[in-house]
Amino acid sequence: MPYVQQLHVPPKPEPIPPGSPPGDLPVDPDTDEPEVDLPPLDPPHPEKTRRTIH
């Protein structure tokens, strides 16, 4: 029996309305947030200075 690989084909995007400026792509309102909850960014650590004891 031959192995057949099926690829997922995404749906075609909606056509861009005529008269829209170039590069103006429709954006879904839900795509501005990442789907994965990322941990909060740590504040930058101040640079530590090395002290030499005489």
Secondary structure, DSSP 4 states (H G I P E B T S, - for coil): ----PPPP-PPPPPPPPTTPPTT-----GGGGS-SS-PPPPPPPPPPPPP----
